[in-house]
């Protein structure tokens, strides 16, 4: 099982100028600024689950990593990330 990033709009302060997650994401065009809400948004199919966005957003804790169902490919929001989840950077390993 792997994880992808999810942005909590209530905590995201991108509209105030914070765009660290967008700047530091190593996968281009994965975290974008939603022009309507002025919040960060994750393009889930592009996310590699590296966790870097969550690290740079540690002050506001607006980003959570959620597991992806291996059968359906859908993000399982609200599920507790368990020991089954591959550690940080799993998509880049070997």
Residue pairs with C-beta under 8 A, 6 or more apart in sequence:
1 67
1 68
1 70
1 84
1 85
1 86
2 49
2 67
2 68
2 85
2 86
2 90
2 91
3 49
3 51
3 65
3 66
3 67
3 68
3 81
3 85
3 86
4 42
4 44
4 47
4 49
4 65
4 66
4 68
4 75
5 21
5 31
5 42
5 47
5 49
5 51
5 53
5 54
5 63
5 64
5 65
6 42
6 63
6 64
6 65
6 66
6 75
6 77
7 21
7 31
7 39
7 40
7 41
7 42
7 62
7 63
8 61
8 62
8 63
8 64
9 37
9 39
11 60
11 61
11 62
12 18
12 39
12 40
12 60
12 62
13 60
13 62
14 22
14 33
14 38
14 39
14 40
15 37
15 38
15 39
18 60
19 33
19 40
20 53
20 56
20 57
21 31
21 40
21 53
21 56
21 57
21 62
21 63
22 31
22 32
22 33
22 40
24 52
24 53
24 56
25 31
25 52
25 53
26 48
26 50
26 52
27 46
27 47
27 48
27 50
29 43
29 46
30 42
30 43
30 46
30 47
30 48
31 40
31 41
31 42
31 43
31 53
32 40
32 41
32 43
33 39
33 40
33 41
34 40
34 41
40 62
40 63
42 53
44 68
44 75
48 90
48 91
48 92
49 65
49 86
49 88
49 89
49 90
49 91
50 88
50 89
50 91
50 92
51 65
51 88
51 89
53 63
54 63
54 64
54 65
57 63
65 81
65 85
66 75
66 76
66 77
66 78
66 79
66 81
67 75
67 76
67 79
67 81
67 82
67 84
67 85
68 74
68 75
68 76
69 75
69 76
